Amino acid sequence: MSNINLKITGMTCEHCVRAVTKALEGVPGVEKADVTLIPGEAVVHGQASTAALIAAVKEEGYEADVRG
């Protein structure tokens, strides 16, 4: 299992955090997603493609980029 760190922008409340978490955990290969409002990050545990994770976040109306 690996971790992918994402910077998430556009989240303003805990509802946003739940929506992003649900979207990320719905991607095949994701075992768990830890999303935090401040500083707007997600740590995704599993074997999912980065492109699929970013697409899932964008479908919810937020932006995501890979953190180094």
Secondary structure, DSSP 8 states (H G I E B T S, - for coil): -EEEEEEEES--SHHHHHHHHHHHHTSTTEEEEEEETTTTEEEEEES--HHHHHHHHHHTT-EEEE--
